Amino acid sequence: MEITEVLDIKGEVCPNTFVYTKIKLEDLAYSGGGILKVIIDHPPACENIPRSLKGEKINYELLEVNKIGNTYELLIKAPSVED
Amino acid sequence: MGLSLDEIKRYSRQLVLPDFGSREQNRLKNAKVAVTGAGGLGCPVSTNLTLAGVGEIVLFDMDEVDLTNLNRQFLYTPADVGKKKAELAAKRLSDLNPEINVSAVTEMITYDNAFDLLKGFDAVVDGTDNFPVRYAVNDACAVNKVPLFHGAVLMFEGRAISIIPGETACFRCIFPEAPPAGMVPTCREAGVFGSMTALIGSIQASEATRYLAGMDIGLKNTLLVINADTMDFQKINIHKREDCTACGREFIPKPVGGTVCADRIEG
């Protein structure tokens, strides 16, 4: 699986974790789509980010959640969307 | 495209909204807005636009701060009495949000210069306090095809309407002529309820912000009338007039006479 971009937001907590992820995913969606890897160390964000993304107009897809030590990696797919 | 991390954090509480994101925030960032009047309406209008992240705001007001302004014009303090409102407001708004550009024009808007002064904006938000300037702003926006977000307050009543050129009725479609001087009580005679200016100004700013962000707005072809006595919100349907001298088939210049102080209604 090819990762298009990586967003390292260790140290951030909700709701900022969601905001940074949302903005990055939108930029990705409007520029042809791709897969975003989000790196976080705030465990509640693992559930909150995917849940909040369901309320967005753009249909994002959560592909994987991996726990690596004290951090988590979320792989999220952004479709290509016309601006 | 492209918001800085600081911008994302600053605007995060609006960026989390379901219908609002980076595209909408960037549209605001790239927008240039004129606010006519830096008084009772201009203070809440310009403050809200500033905090929302509208990239360029130009404040038009020729007046100086008076002690009687301070029951509603919250950008000023007693120490500001006698100083130019637009310049003070521009400085305070720049302090509130250093990410944007706010500038001041202290030249008086007239029917002769409005068409040039209000050119090149993505929107005009009107908080003027008299009929000659209000009609000049309306006619200039109609001719220049600039969206206009109008508001007015007198006593405990406030009104607002959003005007999109080529699509909706304009101010002159509803009120083709200004009332004769003396028909409308002046602010000094009638008074202005400060909370109502804050309410109407915030409604104008909400409409302008949503429009600039590319979102739907609620006051197209609709005059909103709010009365603080009962807190009734009344929406009145209005219609574009083909014979309107500002936005109809043919533009006919119709300056409104009288001095700007003769028939003040709060802006």
Interface residues (C-beta under 8 A of the other chain):
Chain A: P15 N16 F18 V19 Y20 K22 I23 E26 D27 Y30 S31 S52 G55 E56 K57 D83
Chain B: M1 G2 L3 L5 I8 K9 S12 L15 V16 P18 D19 G21 S22 R23
